[in-house]
Amino acid sequence: MTVTRRRGQRLDDAILDATWQILQEAGYARLTFEAVAALAGTSRPVLNRRWPTRAELALAAMERAAPPVVAAPATGSLRSDLVELLRQAVNGFGAVRGEVLAGLLAETARDPDATAAVRAWIARSTTGDTMAAILAGAAERGEIRTADVPARVLRLPFDLVRNEAIRYGLPVADDAIASIVDDVVLPLVGHTCGGTPAAAPPPG
């Protein structure tokens, strides 16, 4: 193996490019530090100093190559906003992202470091902010009584799409997206369908 002397961002880019290439061509199961080091023209200790675990390396490559969707649609209706947002998420997810996450979740069963890496990756997500913006618009239009919902609810649509992709593979079908929106999310946030705010519950 020929080791090319690089530093800083150039070296990081070469490593993450090599990682993403292996993930695309061979999948997460065959991702190794040795393979990445050989392809990137560096050494395993260099990789380990930056990403101590295979899970962290895979997630870093995935985030760089296929960043999650963050833009909030503005279609004028809560339902169509949600459907469009989840379609964007599915399109941005990609088959490799689904395969990587499936591999990572399998690894969490036996590796606490993989568990920590996946939890940190989820915590960095801005999808909750996107959902909050969509619900705020819906509240202003009178489609829901309030946009003040728990953070867990803000994450839920993306958690369900992620689970759908991991369990059944990509692409996630339009009817699955519609079911997530109609059967789970809209009832949960109190969507009124007709645009009239839901009545407040009686006191006591």
Buried (B, 14 or more C-beta within 10 A) or exposed (E): EEEEEBEEEEBBEBBBBBBBBBBBEEBBEEBBBEBBBBBBBBBEEBBEEBBEBBBBBBBBBBBBBBEBBBEBBEBEBBBEBBBBBBBBBBEEBBEBBBBBBBBBBBBBEEBEBBBBBBEEBEEEBEBBEBBBBBBBBBBEEEBBBBBEBEEEBBBBBBEBBBBBBBEEEBBBEEEBBBBBBBEEBBEEBBBBEEEEBEEEEEEE
